[in-house]
Amino acid sequence: MPDNKVFYNPKDFGSFDMGTGQLDNVFTFVWNTVVISQCKVVVRDKNNIIKTYTEGNGLTRTNSNFTVLLTISGSDFQNYVGKKLNVDCNFFVQGDTEVVFGLTIVKTYIL
């Protein structure tokens, strides 16, 4: 059993750009502990939740549940062009925010 104390201070992965024309962009997270089946990722604009990803709905666990794939399409965020959205990830202890990163939405013209 991992020492869950490390997850109380979320790891900040920085910020990424997401173009509105990008389809099925995959973020891969590889861990040395098992990802829970109730894993969840929430994309929000301040306190407004825009999109929630769960296993089977944008999240996939692989590699004996040590890897999680987050699949995001920029088209889901067309109304947020120019904004930096917050992404909160829960992978290990149900209800904890363990990983955070920013997602800046950029208008793209190639569709």
Salt bridges, closest charged atoms under 4 A:
ASP45 OD2 - LYS83 NZ 2.82
GLU55 OE2 - ARG61 NE 3.09
ASP76 OD2 - LYS51 NZ 3.85
ASP88 OD2 - ARG44 NE 2.59
